[in-house]
Amino acid sequence: GAQALAGVMGGADSAVSAGTRTVFLESAHFAPAAIMGVARRFGLHSDAAHRFERGVDPDLPERALERATALLLAVCGGRAGPLQRAELPGWIAPR
């Protein structure tokens, strides 16, 4: 099944539990025009959709990812992998 609806809702199958040993952190920015109406169309209202529809600081996701990684390592230990960056140019039309 789906892992997430970008900028709107995460999937239950991707949640962590007491047995989780490997974590992949993802942080993204979505343009308001790309998210607007998606939550309503799918009946999935979330804090994430509410924020992205109104616009968020595009620099925040990378800073938040670095902070979340630092907290996770401080609390749980382990090691962090490299930061991967992917940028999509503009709006991608639906199929």
N, CA, C and O atoms as a CHARMM CRD file, in Angstrom:
* protein
*
  380
    1    1 GLY  N      0.81100  -1.19100   0.00000 PROA 1      0.00000
    2    1 GLY  CA     0.00000   0.00000   0.00000 PROA 1      0.00000
    3    1 GLY  C      0.85100   1.25000   0.00000 PROA 1      0.00000
    4    1 GLY  O      2.08000   1.19000   0.00500 PROA 1      0.00000
    5    2 ALA  N      0.18900   2.35400  -0.00600 PROA 2      0.00000
    6    2 ALA  CA     0.86700   3.65100  -0.01800 PROA 2      0.00000
    7    2 ALA  C      1.59600   3.90000   1.29500 PROA 2      0.00000
    8    2 ALA  O      1.09100   3.56300   2.36600 PROA 2      0.00000
    9    3 GLN  N      2.77400   4.48500   1.21000 PROA 3      0.00000
   10    3 GLN  CA     3.52600   4.87000   2.40200 PROA 3      0.00000
   11    3 GLN  C      3.09900   6.24200   2.89000 PROA 3      0.00000
   12    3 GLN  O      3.17900   6.53000   4.08400 PROA 3      0.00000
   13    4 ALA  N      2.64600   7.09100   1.97800 PROA 4      0.00000
   14    4 ALA  CA     2.25900   8.44900   2.34700 PROA 4      0.00000
   15    4 ALA  C      1.56600   9.13000   1.17300 PROA 4      0.00000
   16    4 ALA  O      1.67900   8.69500   0.02700 PROA 4      0.00000
   17    5 LEU  N      0.85500  10.19600   1.47900 PROA 5      0.00000
   18    5 LEU  CA     0.31800  11.10000   0.47000 PROA 5      0.00000
   19    5 LEU  C      1.08500  12.39700   0.69500 PROA 5      0.00000
   20    5 LEU  O      0.81800  13.12000   1.65400 PROA 5      0.00000
   21    6 ALA  N      2.03000  12.69100  -0.18300 PROA 6      0.00000
   22    6 ALA  CA     3.00400  13.76300   0.00500 PROA 6      0.00000
   23    6 ALA  C      2.38900  15.06100   0.50600 PROA 6      0.00000
   24    6 ALA  O      1.48300  15.62100  -0.11200 PROA 6      0.00000
   25    7 GLY  N      2.89900  15.52300   1.63300 PROA 7      0.00000
   26    7 GLY  CA     2.45400  16.77900   2.20500 PROA 7      0.00000
   27    7 GLY  C      1.13100  16.71500   2.92200 PROA 7      0.00000
   28    7 GLY  O      0.65600  17.73500   3.42400 PROA 7      0.00000
   29    8 VAL  N      0.50800  15.52800   2.98800 PROA 8      0.00000
   30    8 VAL  CA    -0.81800  15.41500   3.59300 PROA 8      0.00000
   31    8 VAL  C     -0.83900  14.40500   4.73200 PROA 8      0.00000
   32    8 VAL  O     -1.22500  14.75100   5.84900 PROA 8      0.00000
   33    9 MET  N     -0.43200  13.16100   4.47400 PROA 9      0.00000
   34    9 MET  CA    -0.60500  12.10400   5.47500 PROA 9      0.00000
   35    9 MET  C      0.45600  11.02500   5.30400 PROA 9      0.00000
   36    9 MET  O      0.79800  10.64300   4.18400 PROA 9      0.00000
   37   10 GLY  N      0.97200  10.53700   6.43400 PROA 10     0.00000
   38   10 GLY  CA     1.90600   9.41000   6.42000 PROA 10     0.00000
   39   10 GLY  C      1.13600   8.10500   6.50700 PROA 10     0.00000
   40   10 GLY  O     -0.02000   8.08800   6.93100 PROA 10     0.00000
   41   11 GLY  N      1.76900   7.01500   6.10900 PROA 11     0.00000
   42   11 GLY  CA     1.11900   5.70800   6.13800 PROA 11     0.00000
   43   11 GLY  C      1.34500   4.98100   7.45200 PROA 11     0.00000
   44   11 GLY  O      2.41700   5.09200   8.04600 PROA 11     0.00000
   45   12 ALA  N      0.34700   4.23900   7.90900 PROA 12     0.00000
   46   12 ALA  CA     0.44900   3.49000   9.16800 PROA 12     0.00000
   47   12 ALA  C      1.54300   2.43200   9.09000 PROA 12     0.00000
   48   12 ALA  O      2.18500   2.13700  10.09800 PROA 12     0.00000
   49   13 ASP  N      1.76400   1.86200   7.92000 PROA 13     0.00000
   50   13 ASP  CA     2.78300   0.82100   7.77500 PROA 13     0.00000
   51   13 ASP  C      4.20500   1.35800   7.90500 PROA 13     0.00000
   52   13 ASP  O      5.15000   0.57800   8.02600 PROA 13     0.00000
   53   14 SER  N      4.36700   2.67400   7.88200 PROA 14     0.00000
   54   14 SER  CA     5.70800   3.24700   8.00000 PROA 14     0.00000
   55   14 SER  C      5.97700   3.79000   9.40300 PROA 14     0.00000
   56   14 SER  O      7.00500   4.42800   9.63100 PROA 14     0.00000
   57   15 ALA  N      5.07000   3.54400  10.33800 PROA 15     0.00000
   58   15 ALA  CA     5.25000   4.01000  11.71900 PROA 15     0.00000
   59   15 ALA  C      6.30300   3.16600  12.43300 PROA 15     0.00000
   60   15 ALA  O      6.56400   2.02700  12.04600 PROA 15     0.00000
   61   16 VAL  N      6.90900   3.73900  13.48400 PROA 16     0.00000
   62   16 VAL  CA     7.89300   3.00100  14.27000 PROA 16     0.00000
   63   16 VAL  C      7.21800   2.31000  15.44900 PROA 16     0.00000
   64   16 VAL  O      6.13500   2.70400  15.88200 PROA 16     0.00000
   65   17 SER  N      7.87800   1.27000  15.96300 PROA 17     0.00000
   66   17 SER  CA     7.37000   0.53500  17.12200 PROA 17     0.00000
   67   17 SER  C      8.55700   0.17100  18.01300 PROA 17     0.00000
   68   17 SER  O      9.69700   0.52200  17.70700 PROA 17     0.00000
   69   18 ALA  N      8.29600  -0.52000  19.09600 PROA 18     0.00000
   70   18 ALA  CA     9.36500  -0.94200  20.00500 PROA 18     0.00000
   71   18 ALA  C     10.36500  -1.85900  19.30600 PROA 18     0.00000
   72   18 ALA  O     11.51800  -1.94800  19.72700 PROA 18     0.00000
   73   19 GLY  N      9.94100  -2.53300  18.25700 PROA 19     0.00000
   74   19 GLY  CA    10.82500  -3.44500  17.53600 PROA 19     0.00000
   75   19 GLY  C     11.60300  -2.80900  16.39800 PROA 19     0.00000
   76   19 GLY  O     12.39100  -3.49100  15.74200 PROA 19     0.00000
   77   20 THR  N     11.40500  -1.52800  16.14600 PROA 20     0.00000
   78   20 THR  CA    12.07800  -0.84100  15.03800 PROA 20     0.00000
   79   20 THR  C     13.58400  -0.77600  15.28800 PROA 20     0.00000
   80   20 THR  O     14.01800  -0.39300  16.37500 PROA 20     0.00000
   81   21 ARG  N     14.37600  -1.14600  14.28900 PROA 21     0.00000
   82   21 ARG  CA    15.83600  -1.11400  14.40200 PROA 21     0.00000
   83   21 ARG  C     16.48000  -0.16600  13.38600 PROA 21     0.00000
   84   21 ARG  O     17.59700   0.30600  13.60200 PROA 21     0.00000
   85   22 THR  N     15.80100   0.10600  12.31100 PROA 22     0.00000
   86   22 THR  CA    16.32800   0.98800  11.27100 PROA 22     0.00000
   87   22 THR  C     15.29600   2.06400  10.97800 PROA 22     0.00000
   88   22 THR  O     14.11000   1.77400  10.82000 PROA 22     0.00000
   89   23 VAL  N     15.75600   3.30800  10.90900 PROA 23     0.00000
   90   23 VAL  CA    14.85000   4.43600  10.68300 PROA 23     0.00000
   91   23 VAL  C     15.34600   5.24200   9.48800 PROA 23     0.00000
   92   23 VAL  O     16.53700   5.53100   9.37100 PROA 23     0.00000
   93   24 PHE  N     14.43300   5.59500   8.61800 PROA 24     0.00000
   94   24 PHE  CA    14.72900   6.49200   7.50000 PROA 24     0.00000
   95   24 PHE  C     13.94200   7.76700   7.75000 PROA 24     0.00000
   96   24 PHE  O     12.71200   7.74300   7.77100 PROA 24     0.00000
   97   25 LEU  N     14.63800   8.88000   7.94000 PROA 25     0.00000
   98   25 LEU  CA    13.96500  10.15900   8.15800 PROA 25     0.00000
   99   25 LEU  C     13.82100  10.87600   6.82700 PROA 25     0.00000
  100   25 LEU  O     14.75000  10.92000   6.02100 PROA 25     0.00000
  101   26 GLU  N     12.65300  11.43000   6.61700 PROA 26     0.00000
  102   26 GLU  CA    12.36000  12.17800   5.39400 PROA 26     0.00000
  103   26 GLU  C     11.81200  13.53100   5.80500 PROA 26     0.00000
  104   26 GLU  O     11.00600  13.64100   6.72900 PROA 26     0.00000
  105   27 SER  N     12.26000  14.54900   5.10800 PROA 27     0.00000
  106   27 SER  CA    11.76300  15.89200   5.36500 PROA 27     0.00000
  107   27 SER  C     11.59800  16.56500   4.01400 PROA 27     0.00000
  108   27 SER  O     12.49600  16.49700   3.17500 PROA 27     0.00000
  109   28 ALA  N     10.47400  17.20600   3.79500 PROA 28     0.00000
  110   28 ALA  CA    10.20600  17.76500   2.47200 PROA 28     0.00000
  111   28 ALA  C      9.47300  19.09600   2.56600 PROA 28     0.00000
  112   28 ALA  O      8.86900  19.43100   3.58500 PROA 28     0.00000
  113   29 HSD  N      9.54500  19.82900   1.48800 PROA 29     0.00000
  114   29 HSD  CA     8.80000  21.08100   1.34800 PROA 29     0.00000
  115   29 HSD  C      7.90000  20.94100   0.13200 PROA 29     0.00000
  116   29 HSD  O      8.32500  20.45800  -0.91800 PROA 29     0.00000
  117   30 PHE  N      6.66600  21.36300   0.28300 PROA 30     0.00000
  118   30 PHE  CA     5.71200  21.31400  -0.82400 PROA 30     0.00000
  119   30 PHE  C      5.13500  22.70600  -1.04300 PROA 30     0.00000
  120   30 PHE  O      4.76300  23.38800  -0.08800 PROA 30     0.00000
  121   31 ALA  N      5.06300  23.12000  -2.29100 PROA 31     0.00000
  122   31 ALA  CA     4.47500  24.41400  -2.62500 PROA 31     0.00000
  123   31 ALA  C      2.98200  24.37700  -2.31400 PROA 31     0.00000
  124   31 ALA  O      2.32700  23.36000  -2.54100 PROA 31     0.00000
  125   32 PRO  N      2.43900  25.48100  -1.79600 PROA 32     0.00000
  126   32 PRO  CA     1.00900  25.51700  -1.47300 PROA 32     0.00000
  127   32 PRO  C      0.11400  25.08400  -2.63500 PROA 32     0.00000
  128   32 PRO  O     -0.87500  24.38300  -2.42200 PROA 32     0.00000
  129   33 ALA  N      0.44700  25.49000  -3.85400 PROA 33     0.00000
  130   33 ALA  CA    -0.38900  25.14000  -5.01300 PROA 33     0.00000
  131   33 ALA  C     -0.42000  23.63200  -5.25100 PROA 33     0.00000
  132   33 ALA  O     -1.40600  23.10700  -5.76800 PROA 33     0.00000
  133   34 ALA  N      0.66000  22.93000  -4.87600 PROA 34     0.00000
  134   34 ALA  CA     0.71500  21.48200  -5.08600 PROA 34     0.00000
  135   34 ALA  C     -0.13500  20.72600  -4.07300 PROA 34     0.00000
  136   34 ALA  O     -0.59500  19.62000  -4.35800 PROA 34     0.00000
  137   35 ILE  N     -0.34700  21.30400  -2.90200 PROA 35     0.00000
  138   35 ILE  CA    -1.06100  20.62600  -1.81900 PROA 35     0.00000
  139   35 ILE  C     -2.51800  21.06700  -1.71800 PROA 35     0.00000
  140   35 ILE  O     -3.37600  20.30800  -1.26500 PROA 35     0.00000
  141   36 MET  N     -2.78500  22.29600  -2.14200 PROA 36     0.00000
  142   36 MET  CA    -4.11700  22.86600  -1.98400 PROA 36     0.00000
  143   36 MET  C     -5.21000  21.95500  -2.53700 PROA 36     0.00000
  144   36 MET  O     -5.19400  21.59400  -3.71400 PROA 36     0.00000
  145   37 GLY  N     -6.12900  21.60000  -1.70100 PROA 37     0.00000
  146   37 GLY  CA    -7.27600  20.80200  -2.11200 PROA 37     0.00000
  147   37 GLY  C     -7.05800  19.29800  -2.07400 PROA 37     0.00000
  148   37 GLY  O     -8.02700  18.54200  -2.14600 PROA 37     0.00000
  149   38 VAL  N     -5.80400  18.83900  -1.96100 PROA 38     0.00000
  150   38 VAL  CA    -5.52700  17.39700  -1.96700 PROA 38     0.00000
  151   38 VAL  C     -6.13600  16.73100  -0.73700 PROA 38     0.00000
  152   38 VAL  O     -6.77100  15.68300  -0.84800 PROA 38     0.00000
  153   39 ALA  N     -5.94400  17.34000   0.43900 PROA 39     0.00000
  154   39 ALA  CA    -6.50400  16.76500   1.67300 PROA 39     0.00000
  155   39 ALA  C     -8.02400  16.66900   1.56800 PROA 39     0.00000
  156   39 ALA  O     -8.61700  15.66500   1.96200 PROA 39     0.00000
  157   40 ARG  N     -8.63600  17.69600   1.04500 PROA 40     0.00000
  158   40 ARG  CA   -10.09800  17.71300   0.89800 PROA 40     0.00000
  159   40 ARG  C    -10.55000  16.64200  -0.10100 PROA 40     0.00000
  160   40 ARG  O    -11.52800  15.93600   0.14300 PROA 40     0.00000
  161   41 ARG  N     -9.84500  16.52500  -1.20900 PROA 41     0.00000
  162   41 ARG  CA   -10.20400  15.56200  -2.24800 PROA 41     0.00000
  163   41 ARG  C    -10.17000  14.12500  -1.71900 PROA 41     0.00000
  164   41 ARG  O    -11.01000  13.30400  -2.08800 PROA 41     0.00000
  165   42 PHE  N     -9.19200  13.82300  -0.85200 PROA 42     0.00000
  166   42 PHE  CA    -9.05700  12.46500  -0.32400 PROA 42     0.00000
  167   42 PHE  C     -9.66700  12.29300   1.06200 PROA 42     0.00000
  168   42 PHE  O     -9.62400  11.20200   1.63000 PROA 42     0.00000
  169   43 GLY  N    -10.23700  13.37200   1.61000 PROA 43     0.00000
  170   43 GLY  CA   -10.83300  13.30600   2.94000 PROA 43     0.00000
  171   43 GLY  C     -9.80900  13.03900   4.03000 PROA 43     0.00000
  172   43 GLY  O    -10.11800  12.39000   5.02900 PROA 43     0.00000
  173   44 LEU  N     -8.58800  13.53900   3.84500 PROA 44     0.00000
  174   44 LEU  CA    -7.50000  13.34000   4.80500 PROA 44     0.00000
  175   44 LEU  C     -7.01500  14.69400   5.31200 PROA 44     0.00000
  176   44 LEU  O     -6.07300  15.26400   4.76000 PROA 44     0.00000
  177   45 HSD  N     -7.63500  15.19500   6.33100 PROA 45     0.00000
  178   45 HSD  CA    -7.23800  16.49600   6.86900 PROA 45     0.00000
  179   45 HSD  C     -6.17300  16.27800   7.92900 PROA 45     0.00000
  180   45 HSD  O     -6.37300  15.49700   8.86000 PROA 45     0.00000
  181   46 SER  N     -5.04500  16.96000   7.79700 PROA 46     0.00000
  182   46 SER  CA    -3.93800  16.77700   8.73000 PROA 46     0.00000
  183   46 SER  C     -3.26400  18.10600   9.01400 PROA 46     0.00000
  184   46 SER  O     -3.44900  19.08000   8.28300 PROA 46     0.00000
  185   47 ASP  N     -2.47700  18.13700  10.08900 PROA 47     0.00000
  186   47 ASP  CA    -1.70500  19.33600  10.40800 PROA 47     0.00000
  187   47 ASP  C     -0.73900  19.66400   9.27500 PROA 47     0.00000
  188   47 ASP  O     -0.54600  20.83200   8.93900 PROA 47     0.00000
  189   48 ALA  N     -0.13100  18.63500   8.68800 PROA 48     0.00000
  190   48 ALA  CA     0.82600  18.84900   7.59900 PROA 48     0.00000
  191   48 ALA  C      0.15600  19.53900   6.41100 PROA 48     0.00000
  192   48 ALA  O      0.68600  20.51800   5.88700 PROA 48     0.00000
  193   49 ALA  N     -0.99000  19.04400   5.98900 PROA 49     0.00000
  194   49 ALA  CA    -1.70000  19.64700   4.85800 PROA 49     0.00000
  195   49 ALA  C     -2.08500  21.08400   5.18400 PROA 49     0.00000
  196   49 ALA  O     -1.95800  21.97200   4.34100 PROA 49     0.00000
  197   50 HSD  N     -2.55100  21.30700   6.39700 PROA 50     0.00000
  198   50 HSD  CA    -2.95300  22.65000   6.83300 PROA 50     0.00000
  199   50 HSD  C     -1.77100  23.61800   6.70700 PROA 50     0.00000
  200   50 HSD  O     -1.92700  24.73100   6.20600 PROA 50     0.00000
  201   51 ARG  N     -0.59300  23.18900   7.16200 PROA 51     0.00000
  202   51 ARG  CA     0.58700  24.05600   7.10200 PROA 51     0.00000
  203   51 ARG  C      1.04200  24.28000   5.66600 PROA 51     0.00000
  204   51 ARG  O      1.26600  25.42000   5.25900 PROA 51     0.00000
  205   52 PHE  N      1.18200  23.20500   4.89300 PROA 52     0.00000
  206   52 PHE  CA     1.69400  23.34600   3.53200 PROA 52     0.00000
  207   52 PHE  C      0.75400  24.15400   2.64100 PROA 52     0.00000
  208   52 PHE  O      1.21900  24.87400   1.75800 PROA 52     0.00000
  209   53 GLU  N     -0.55000  24.05000   2.85000 PROA 53     0.00000
  210   53 GLU  CA    -1.49700  24.83500   2.05300 PROA 53     0.00000
  211   53 GLU  C     -1.31300  26.33000   2.28300 PROA 53     0.00000
  212   53 GLU  O     -1.62200  27.13700   1.40600 PROA 53     0.00000
  213   54 ARG  N     -0.81800  26.69600   3.43800 PROA 54     0.00000
  214   54 ARG  CA    -0.64700  28.10900   3.78100 PROA 54     0.00000
  215   54 ARG  C      0.77400  28.60700   3.55300 PROA 54     0.00000
  216   54 ARG  O      1.04200  29.80200   3.67600 PROA 54     0.00000
  217   55 GLY  N      1.67400  27.71000   3.22700 PROA 55     0.00000
  218   55 GLY  CA     3.06600  28.08000   2.94600 PROA 55     0.00000
  219   55 GLY  C      3.95800  27.91000   4.16600 PROA 55     0.00000
  220   55 GLY  O      3.60300  28.31600   5.27200 PROA 55     0.00000
  221   56 VAL  N      5.11100  27.31000   3.95200 PROA 56     0.00000
  222   56 VAL  CA     6.09200  27.08500   5.01100 PROA 56     0.00000
  223   56 VAL  C      7.45500  27.55400   4.51200 PROA 56     0.00000
  224   56 VAL  O      7.69300  27.61600   3.30600 PROA 56     0.00000
  225   57 ASP  N      8.33100  27.87800   5.42600 PROA 57     0.00000
  226   57 ASP  CA     9.69200  28.28600   5.09300 PROA 57     0.00000
  227   57 ASP  C     10.37900  27.13400   4.35000 PROA 57     0.00000
  228   57 ASP  O     10.52300  26.05000   4.91600 PROA 57     0.00000
  229   58 PRO  N     10.80400  27.33700   3.10600 PROA 58     0.00000
  230   58 PRO  CA    11.40700  26.24600   2.33900 PROA 58     0.00000
  231   58 PRO  C     12.73400  25.74900   2.91800 PROA 58     0.00000
  232   58 PRO  O     13.18200  24.65900   2.56400 PROA 58     0.00000
  233   59 ASP  N     13.37100  26.52500   3.80000 PROA 59     0.00000
  234   59 ASP  CA    14.62200  26.09100   4.42400 PROA 59     0.00000
  235   59 ASP  C     14.38800  25.24400   5.66900 PROA 59     0.00000
  236   59 ASP  O     15.31500  24.60100   6.16100 PROA 59     0.00000
  237   60 LEU  N     13.17000  25.23700   6.17800 PROA 60     0.00000
  238   60 LEU  CA    12.87000  24.52900   7.42000 PROA 60     0.00000
  239   60 LEU  C     13.07600  23.01100   7.34900 PROA 60     0.00000
  240   60 LEU  O     13.60900  22.44800   8.30500 PROA 60     0.00000
  241   61 PRO  N     12.68800  22.32200   6.28400 PROA 61     0.00000
  242   61 PRO  CA    12.83200  20.86000   6.27200 PROA 61     0.00000
  243   61 PRO  C     14.25700  20.36100   6.51100 PROA 61     0.00000
  244   61 PRO  O     14.45700  19.39700   7.25100 PROA 61     0.00000
  245   62 GLU  N     15.23700  20.99700   5.90000 PROA 62     0.00000
  246   62 GLU  CA    16.61300  20.53100   6.09100 PROA 62     0.00000
  247   62 GLU  C     17.07500  20.77500   7.52600 PROA 62     0.00000
  248   62 GLU  O     17.71500  19.91300   8.12800 PROA 62     0.00000
  249   63 ARG  N     16.75400  21.94300   8.07300 PROA 63     0.00000
  250   63 ARG  CA    17.12000  22.23100   9.47300 PROA 63     0.00000
  251   63 ARG  C     16.41300  21.26900  10.41800 PROA 63     0.00000
  252   63 ARG  O     17.01600  20.77900  11.37200 PROA 63     0.00000
  253   64 ALA  N     15.13900  20.99800  10.15700 PROA 64     0.00000
  254   64 ALA  CA    14.37200  20.08000  11.00700 PROA 64     0.00000
  255   64 ALA  C     14.93100  18.65900  10.92400 PROA 64     0.00000
  256   64 ALA  O     14.97700  17.95200  11.93000 PROA 64     0.00000
  257   65 LEU  N     15.35100  18.24400   9.74700 PROA 65     0.00000
  258   65 LEU  CA    15.92800  16.91500   9.57100 PROA 65     0.00000
  259   65 LEU  C     17.22700  16.77400  10.36300 PROA 65     0.00000
  260   65 LEU  O     17.45800  15.75200  11.00800 PROA 65     0.00000
  261   66 GLU  N     18.06300  17.79100  10.31200 PROA 66     0.00000
  262   66 GLU  CA    19.31700  17.77000  11.07000 PROA 66     0.00000
  263   66 GLU  C     19.03500  17.71100  12.56900 PROA 66     0.00000
  264   66 GLU  O     19.70500  16.97800  13.29700 PROA 66     0.00000
  265   67 ARG  N     18.05500  18.47200  13.03200 PROA 67     0.00000
  266   67 ARG  CA    17.70700  18.48000  14.46200 PROA 67     0.00000
  267   67 ARG  C     17.12000  17.13500  14.89100 PROA 67     0.00000
  268   67 ARG  O     17.49000  16.60200  15.93700 PROA 67     0.00000
  269   68 ALA  N     16.21600  16.59100  14.09700 PROA 68     0.00000
  270   68 ALA  CA    15.61100  15.29500  14.41900 PROA 68     0.00000
  271   68 ALA  C     16.67500  14.20000  14.46200 PROA 68     0.00000
  272   68 ALA  O     16.62900  13.32200  15.32300 PROA 68     0.00000
  273   69 THR  N     17.62600  14.25000  13.54100 PROA 69     0.00000
  274   69 THR  CA    18.71200  13.27100  13.52600 PROA 69     0.00000
  275   69 THR  C     19.54500  13.37700  14.79100 PROA 69     0.00000
  276   69 THR  O     19.86900  12.36500  15.41200 PROA 69     0.00000
  277   70 ALA  N     19.89500  14.60700  15.17700 PROA 70     0.00000
  278   70 ALA  CA    20.69000  14.81200  16.39100 PROA 70     0.00000
  279   70 ALA  C     19.95700  14.28500  17.62100 PROA 70     0.00000
  280   70 ALA  O     20.56500  13.63200  18.46900 PROA 70     0.00000
  281   71 LEU  N     18.66000  14.56100  17.72700 PROA 71     0.00000
  282   71 LEU  CA    17.87900  14.07600  18.87000 PROA 71     0.00000
  283   71 LEU  C     17.78700  12.55300  18.88200 PROA 71     0.00000
  284   71 LEU  O     17.93800  11.92400  19.92900 PROA 71     0.00000
  285   72 LEU  N     17.54300  11.97300  17.73000 PROA 72     0.00000
  286   72 LEU  CA    17.43100  10.51800  17.62800 PROA 72     0.00000
  287   72 LEU  C     18.74200   9.84200  18.03700 PROA 72     0.00000
  288   72 LEU  O     18.72700   8.84700  18.76100 PROA 72     0.00000
  289   73 LEU  N     19.86300  10.37400  17.57800 PROA 73     0.00000
  290   73 LEU  CA    21.16300   9.80900  17.93500 PROA 73     0.00000
  291   73 LEU  C     21.45400   9.98600  19.42200 PROA 73     0.00000
  292   73 LEU  O     22.00900   9.09000  20.05700 PROA 73     0.00000
  293   74 ALA  N     21.08000  11.14200  19.98200 PROA 74     0.00000
  294   74 ALA  CA    21.31400  11.39500  21.40900 PROA 74     0.00000
  295   74 ALA  C     20.49500  10.45500  22.28900 PROA 74     0.00000
  296   74 ALA  O     20.98600   9.98300  23.31500 PROA 74     0.00000
  297   75 VAL  N     19.27100  10.18400  21.90100 PROA 75     0.00000
  298   75 VAL  CA    18.37900   9.35100  22.71200 PROA 75     0.00000
  299   75 VAL  C     18.60300   7.85800  22.46200 PROA 75     0.00000
  300   75 VAL  O     18.62800   7.06400  23.40300 PROA 75     0.00000
  301   76 CYS  N     18.76600   7.47900  21.19200 PROA 76     0.00000
  302   76 CYS  CA    18.79600   6.05500  20.83100 PROA 76     0.00000
  303   76 CYS  C     20.17600   5.52800  20.46300 PROA 76     0.00000
  304   76 CYS  O     20.39700   4.31700  20.45400 PROA 76     0.00000
  305   77 GLY  N     21.09700   6.42000  20.16400 PROA 77     0.00000
  306   77 GLY  CA    22.39600   5.97100  19.67700 PROA 77     0.00000
  307   77 GLY  C     22.31400   5.61300  18.21400 PROA 77     0.00000
  308   77 GLY  O     21.36300   5.98200  17.52500 PROA 77     0.00000
  309   78 GLY  N     23.30900   4.89700  17.74300 PROA 78     0.00000
  310   78 GLY  CA    23.32600   4.50300  16.34200 PROA 78     0.00000
  311   78 GLY  C     24.21300   5.41000  15.52200 PROA 78     0.00000
  312   78 GLY  O     25.07200   6.11100  16.05700 PROA 78     0.00000
  313   79 ARG  N     24.00400   5.39200  14.24600 PROA 79     0.00000
  314   79 ARG  CA    24.78600   6.24300  13.34800 PROA 79     0.00000
  315   79 ARG  C     23.88200   6.77400  12.24700 PROA 79     0.00000
  316   79 ARG  O     22.90300   6.13800  11.85800 PROA 79     0.00000
  317   80 ALA  N     24.23200   7.94100  11.76100 PROA 80     0.00000
  318   80 ALA  CA    23.44600   8.58700  10.70600 PROA 80     0.00000
  319   80 ALA  C     24.10900   8.35300   9.35900 PROA 80     0.00000
  320   80 ALA  O     25.33500   8.35100   9.24500 PROA 80     0.00000
  321   81 GLY  N     23.29900   8.16100   8.36100 PROA 81     0.00000
  322   81 GLY  CA    23.80100   8.04300   6.99900 PROA 81     0.00000
  323   81 GLY  C     23.91200   9.43000   6.38000 PROA 81     0.00000
  324   81 GLY  O     23.62300  10.42700   7.04100 PROA 81     0.00000
  325   82 PRO  N     24.32500   9.50400   5.12800 PROA 82     0.00000
  326   82 PRO  CA    24.47400  10.79500   4.46300 PROA 82     0.00000
  327   82 PRO  C     23.11600  11.42900   4.14400 PROA 82     0.00000
  328   82 PRO  O     22.11400  10.73800   3.96000 PROA 82     0.00000
  329   83 LEU  N     23.11400  12.73600   4.08500 PROA 83     0.00000
  330   83 LEU  CA    21.92100  13.48300   3.69500 PROA 83     0.00000
  331   83 LEU  C     21.76800  13.36700   2.18000 PROA 83     0.00000
  332   83 LEU  O     22.71100  13.63500   1.43600 PROA 83     0.00000
  333   84 GLN  N     20.60900  12.97800   1.73700 PROA 84     0.00000
  334   84 GLN  CA    20.31400  12.88300   0.30600 PROA 84     0.00000
  335   84 GLN  C     19.35600  14.01300  -0.05100 PROA 84     0.00000
  336   84 GLN  O     18.39300  14.26300   0.67500 PROA 84     0.00000
  337   85 ARG  N     19.60600  14.67800  -1.13700 PROA 85     0.00000
  338   85 ARG  CA    18.74200  15.78400  -1.54400 PROA 85     0.00000
  339   85 ARG  C     18.20200  15.51400  -2.94200 PROA 85     0.00000
  340   85 ARG  O     18.93800  15.13700  -3.85400 PROA 85     0.00000
  341   86 ALA  N     16.90300  15.71700  -3.08400 PROA 86     0.00000
  342   86 ALA  CA    16.26000  15.58700  -4.39200 PROA 86     0.00000
  343   86 ALA  C     15.33900  16.78100  -4.56700 PROA 86     0.00000
  344   86 ALA  O     14.53300  17.08200  -3.68700 PROA 86     0.00000
  345   87 GLU  N     15.45300  17.44500  -5.67300 PROA 87     0.00000
  346   87 GLU  CA    14.59600  18.59600  -5.95000 PROA 87     0.00000
  347   87 GLU  C     13.88900  18.38500  -7.27800 PROA 87     0.00000
  348   87 GLU  O     14.50200  18.03300  -8.28600 PROA 87     0.00000
  349   88 LEU  N     12.59000  18.61000  -7.25000 PROA 88     0.00000
  350   88 LEU  CA    11.81000  18.52300  -8.47900 PROA 88     0.00000
  351   88 LEU  C     11.57100  19.93600  -8.99300 PROA 88     0.00000
  352   88 LEU  O     11.13400  20.79900  -8.23200 PROA 88     0.00000
  353   89 PRO  N     11.84500  20.18500 -10.24500 PROA 89     0.00000
  354   89 PRO  CA    11.66400  21.52800 -10.79600 PROA 89     0.00000
  355   89 PRO  C     10.19200  21.86300 -11.02500 PROA 89     0.00000
  356   89 PRO  O      9.55700  21.33500 -11.93800 PROA 89     0.00000
  357   90 GLY  N      9.66900  22.73800 -10.19300 PROA 90     0.00000
  358   90 GLY  CA     8.30200  23.21400 -10.39400 PROA 90     0.00000
  359   90 GLY  C      7.23600  22.16200 -10.17600 PROA 90     0.00000
  360   90 GLY  O      7.46600  21.15000  -9.51500 PROA 90     0.00000
  361   91 TRP  N      6.09600  22.40600 -10.72700 PROA 91     0.00000
  362   91 TRP  CA     4.91400  21.56700 -10.56900 PROA 91     0.00000
  363   91 TRP  C      4.93200  20.45000 -11.59200 PROA 91     0.00000
  364   91 TRP  O      5.19500  20.69100 -12.77000 PROA 91     0.00000
  365   92 ILE  N      4.65600  19.23400 -11.15900 PROA 92     0.00000
  366   92 ILE  CA     4.56000  18.09900 -12.07400 PROA 92     0.00000
  367   92 ILE  C      3.07900  17.83700 -12.32500 PROA 92     0.00000
  368   92 ILE  O      2.31900  17.59900 -11.38600 PROA 92     0.00000
  369   93 ALA  N      2.67800  17.88100 -13.56700 PROA 93     0.00000
  370   93 ALA  CA     1.26200  17.70100 -13.90900 PROA 93     0.00000
  371   93 ALA  C      0.80100  16.28100 -13.58700 PROA 93     0.00000
  372   93 ALA  O      1.55500  15.32600 -13.77900 PROA 93     0.00000
  373   94 PRO  N     -0.44000  16.13500 -13.09600 PROA 94     0.00000
  374   94 PRO  CA    -0.95400  14.78900 -12.82700 PROA 94     0.00000
  375   94 PRO  C     -1.11200  14.00100 -14.11900 PROA 94     0.00000
  376   94 PRO  O     -1.29100  14.57800 -15.19100 PROA 94     0.00000
  377   95 ARG  N     -1.04400  12.67200 -14.00900 PROA 95     0.00000
  378   95 ARG  CA    -1.18600  11.81600 -15.19600 PROA 95     0.00000
  379   95 ARG  C     -2.62300  11.75100 -15.63300 PROA 95     0.00000
  380   95 ARG  O     -2.94000  11.07800 -16.61500 PROA 95     0.00000
